[in-house]
Amino acid sequence: EFFAMFFNSVTNGGKTTLAEKLKNMLPNCDIISQDDFFKPESEVETDERGFKLYDVLDALYMDEMVTSIRNWMKNPASSGVVTEEPQKTCDNLKNVYILIVEGFLLYNYEPLNKLWNRRYFLTLPYEECKRRRSTRVYQPADTPGYFDGHVWPMYLKYKNELEENASMQVDYLDGTKSQEELLSYVYSDIIKELNKLRE
């Protein structure tokens, strides 16, 4: 059996850190990251302001990402996932393979919508998001005005689309909370869902 959870967030929302910590706590757990499917810079469109349009689905090889997820689901045991059980793992979860998919544009891409068991969305207010973004080094580097001119407007656009879609079942998480608090909440939620799955 497999269980797939998706983590979406605004840039620097904490999804990658949370995913890595969960991987160490859950049995037979693997991660697929959307960042691994970016097209090379030469294939990413540039707008009239000179901004590289990275925060749109066209900047990613999404079909390859879906294929990777489906291949994992067909045979999770062959993915190289660590099969040593973390401490305190419930006996009835030992035969479950868990996939964490993390990215910033997961819930607006239709082919992914049938592949999940649980979906989480980490949110941040503008000022905190901008502050965190300024501490990171990107290749290529952010050009002046890039966050306000492209990154933040695209985040708001996709988040609004998500909120307007009544069929989307997403658990919104406050990304300003401590990693420990977020980890505790998500871990408990996943264990509860896994136990339901095995009943």
Disulfide bonds with the S-S distance in Angstrom:
none
